[in-house]
Amino acid sequence: MERERKQKLLKWFYAYKEKQKCLLCCENESVCLEFHHWNPINKRFAIGTAISKNYSIKSIKREIEENCIVLCSNCHKRLHAHKLTEKEKNKIKEYIFEHFYKDMI
């Protein structure tokens, strides 16, 4: 039972990532994509941890949609190293506003 649940979760996760692309460089190779929590205060769990611990698809999807932006591994590393350009920083800010705050105004 546990193995079947894990397989279903991984199948969903890989299919979900196939539909995504990096917010900054538009990389769309799913194995290169990562989920960045744009506001650590709202982070309930790390996506990788949730996958490895068999969290429900519903809870993982909710976490991604409410608290994450998609970045490729290179852009994600550059963000954490504070190496993004002002243009890239602004693109992230605009995306966050449009997708997470726009309806609040």
Secondary structure, DSSP 8 states (H G I E B T S, - for coil): -HHHHHHHHHHHHHHHHHT---TTT----GGGEEEEES-GGG--S-HHHHHHTT--HHHHHHHHHHHEEEEEHHHHHHHHTT---HHHHHHHHHHHIIIIIGGG-
